[in-house]
Amino acid sequence: MNDHIPTHEPRTVAGLLSPTFERINRGEESDRIPFPLADLNRLAPHALTPGKLIVIAGHTGHGSTTLALDIARNAAVNLEQPTYLATLTVPADDIAQRILAAQAGVPMVRIANGDLDDNDMRRISMATGEIKAAPLYVSQERTVFNNAANGLEVKLAVVDGAHLLADPTTVAARRLKNLAMSSGICVVATVPLDGRGGRNEPYLSHFDSLYPFVADADMVLLTYRPDVVEREHPRAGEIDITVAKHRGGAVGTATACIQTHYSRILSFQQ
């Protein structure tokens, strides 16, 4: 594994702080990509920053992939930040339809069966223009993305299904963290929680064999939908996103609205 560990010359703290002072003097914010959810941004305003590894996990059907796709779509389509999206759990064309449905606000089932009215077509036309102009690159490659080797200069890399990477779990987790640090990008990775406890709220202890992703992550987000456990739950349509690990930051839970028919998550303020 040593060949994957980046090496850097030692630098003084003053030298490391120089870019920060220059940015402050220019009156600029730190280099970050905001979450697409207001409450999550308030809880972790500086999470999606260069060098960070963010892990998203949940039991099957609890919205982890939807959250990851929303982060990628918001960064690339709405904020025009170059984004790499590796989809290892869902075919690329399905991912494209999910992104279109979320951006257009048109149900996925109507896009799939072609049952669209004039209003749907207007929404899809507008969303298609926004998506075509976005620096969003989709791949089904099962190896760790390399910024330089792929000829892309991205700010964010999202890997949906990081447990399916070609490397063993421990190596994959470490390589994703090294990618974030050596390339100066933010990496977001989804992994599933192990089967036990699937009808209960998730905890870090549910990772079991995938725990190396927790160890290397700067932040771990756990997703939970009460209506997956109980269809008629009073909180049907809500999703809890818990910051369960946050190096140097706060932990807590942000609640949002999940619209599964559009494959997107929205803040309640929207």
Phi, psi and omega in degrees: 000344185300332181290348180264353184272118181293144177246141181222147175290141178299143179229152178287156178298321179300318179294322179292329182277346183306312179299326179295315179295321179296319179295317180298318179296331177277352180074029183256155175283165175293159183285098182215157174248121182288152170294155177282005183239126186300313183295325179290324176296322179293324181284322183220075187291339184238038183280313185273071182237160182305139177089355183265145171248118180250124179252130177247131182215154176188165175289162184307130177085006184260013167096011181296313179296319179300317178296317180298318179293323178295322178296315180294316181295317180298316182295312187278312186278313185274327183251355177059036177263124181305125188226136177253129181237114176259120181251110183253356182246338184228139178304148185300323181292328175293320177299318180298319179292323178294319178295319178296314180299317181294317182288323183275337186072036178242131183305139181300323182296325179287325176293320182293319183263000176075013180273079187241136175265182184298321180294319177301315183296322177296316179296317181293320179298315179295315181295322180299319177298319179293320182289319180299326182277352186277141176278066182244121184246123184250136182218157172244022180293134182260022173243160182294129179300140176236117185307311184285315184295329180274358178068021181241141175250091184255160177260338185218135174238127180243125180242107179269109182098046184297338178292346181264005176298156185298329181285156170302159185307311183299317180292317181300316180298315181293322181291324177295319178294317178296323177300314180300314185286316184284329182266349180067038177236170173263135179243128176245128182229137174256142173220153180273151171278150179295158190301325184294141180081014185296342179259008179242167176299142186281153176221162178301331181293346180280357180286323181049249186294342181264013184301333176305331177293325176293316183299321184271345184287144171277333178214141174238125177251129179248129182256144182209128177244113181301327184282352171285326179280319181224106188307320183263028181298142179302337180258029179303137181091359179256154174227133175264129176243108186259125171279100186268336175220137182204100180297117177073017182216183183280154171244161183158186184235133173250134180251136182221178180258124177256124179252089186295330181291336175259355183056053180207163178237135182234149170291150178294339180287339184282000000 
